[in-house]
């Protein structure tokens, strides 16, 4: 099937694997370009969606690299910092401040950051955190 030049909010949400609300947030923040075609119709240019995607794409191994054996929380933390550029506490702060983009990958990273923080505080065993 040929790709169209413009997508609806619902179509963009499906392609990005986020909610329509998430797409509206991206548009409102200026992270995703959109056009108002009618009084009630917003369209996202395919080129804008592709540009947004290029800006957020990271290898899937980034998320997978934090899983490990019990006892290697320091390695998991180091991998998290190396791949995201911030420590887990800063990632969670940004997530709470709505500074983290609404993507599936970023949600996985948020869960991982929370798991690492819980391990540091002794709220969860390292074995349980590996499941995260």
N, C-alpha and C positions, 0 to 999 in steps of 0.2 A: 504494500500500500504506500502511495506517495505521501510524503510529509507535507503538511500545510505550512504556509508562511506565518500564520498566526494561530495561537492556541487560546482556548478559553482557560479560565482559572482552574476549572475542574480537570481539564486535560493536562495542564502544567503540574498540578498537584499529583496526578497519577504518574506522570513521568518522573517527578522528583521523589516520589514515594513519601509525600507529606500530605497534610490536610489542606483543604482550601484556605482555612484560617492561616496556616503557615505561609501560603503563597501571598495572601494579603499582607502579612507582616513583612515579608521580603520586599514587596512593592512599596509599602509605607516607609520602610527604612532606606529605600533607594538602592537596595542590593540586587533587585531584579527590575529591569526596565519593563514598562507596560504602557499601553495606549488605551485611552478611553474612546471607543468607537461610537458608542451611543450613550444616552443618559444613564443606562443601567449596565452597559456592556464593556467590560475590560478585556483587552486582548493582549497576549504576551507574544512578541515577535519570536519566532523560532531561533533567530540569531542571538537574541538577548538570553533566552533560556540556555542555549549552548555556551555562551560566554559565562553565565553564572555557574554552570556545571564545571567548566574548566577551572574556575576559581576555587571550587570546593573539592574537586576530585583528589583523593588520596588512595593509594593501594589498599585493598582490603586487608592486607597483612598488617596494617597499622593497628586495626582493631584486634586481630588475632594474636598479635605479638605480645599482648599483655597476659595471655593465659599461660599458666606454667604449673610447676609442681609446688606443693606446700613447702614453705621455707624460703622461697625466692622472691619475697615481697620487695626487697631492695632492687632486684633486677627488674621487676615489673614497674616499679616507680621510676627507675632510670629510663626504661623504654618509653614510658608515658611522657616524661619530660623531654626526652630526645625527639619524639615524634610530634608532640603538640607545641613544644616551645615553652610550656608553663607547667608548674607543679600541679598536682591534683587539687589542692586547696584553691589555687587561683582559677583553675578551670571551673570549679563549682561556683566560685564567686561570680565569674562571668556568666555562667548559666543562670544563676539566680537573678542577675541584673539584666537578663534577656539580651546578652551580648553574643551568645552562641547561636549560630544559625540552626533553624529547625530542619535537621536532616536525620535520617536513620543512623548514619555513621556517627554523627555527633551525639545522638542519644546513647549509643553504645559506649562512646568515650565518657559521657557523663556518668553512666552506670559504673564503668570501670573506676573513674576518679572517686566516686562515692565509696566503692568497695575498698579501694586503697586507703582512703581516710578512715574508714571503719576499722580496718586492720591496725592502723597506726594508733587508734584510740582504744584498741582492745575490745571493740564492740562486736567483732565477728572473728572467727578463727580464719587463719590463712587458707585452710582447706575449703571452707565455705566460700571464701572470696574468689577462689580459682573458678568456681562455678559461674560467677558473675561474668 
